[in-house]
């Protein structure tokens, strides 16, 4: 089974000025350097993330500090 998990939150510390109001997209290297909310599944008995050759993580930061975090 493939699961896509997407988080959306706001972190004012990552806000940046932008005249074009476009977001910036980053790979997994930045995710290891910023705060990301913990996620858990209620009543889960066992869960794990499979090891992959390449991390399937995307982080998009919007000028107002909104964050979109996606992992496959």
LINTA-V55930 format. One record per residue. N is the residue number from 0. RES is the residue in one letter. SS is DSSP state (helix for helix, strand for strand, loop for the rest). Layout:
# LINTA-V55930
n-><N | N>
res-><RES | RES>
ss-><SS | SS>
This chain:
# LINTA-V55930
n-><0 | 1 | 2 | 3 | 4 | 5 | 6 | 7 | 8 | 9 | 10 | 11 | 12 | 13 | 14 | 15 | 16 | 17 | 18 | 19 | 20 | 21 | 22 | 23 | 24 | 25 | 26 | 27 | 28 | 29 | 30 | 31 | 32 | 33 | 34 | 35 | 36 | 37 | 38 | 39 | 40 | 41 | 42 | 43 | 44 | 45 | 46 | 47 | 48 | 49 | 50 | 51 | 52 | 53 | 54 | 55 | 56 | 57 | 58 | 59 | 60 | 61 | 62 | 63 | 64 | 65 | 66 | 67 | 68 | 69 | 70 | 71>
res-><X | X | X | X | X | X | X | X | X | X | X | X | X | X | X | X | X | X | X | X | X | X | X | X | X | X | X | X | X | X | X | X | X | X | X | X | X | X | X | X | X | X | X | X | X | X | X | X | X | X | X | X | X | X | X | X | X | X | X | X | X | X | X | X | X | X | X | X | X | X | X | X>
ss-><loop | loop | loop | loop | strand | strand | strand | strand | strand | strand | loop | helix | helix | helix | loop | loop | loop | loop | loop | loop | loop | loop | loop | strand | strand | strand | loop | helix | helix | helix | helix | loop | loop | loop | loop | loop | loop | loop | loop | loop | loop | loop | loop | loop | loop | loop | loop | loop | loop | loop | loop | loop | loop | loop | loop | loop | strand | strand | strand | strand | strand | loop | loop | loop | loop | strand | strand | strand | strand | strand | strand | loop>
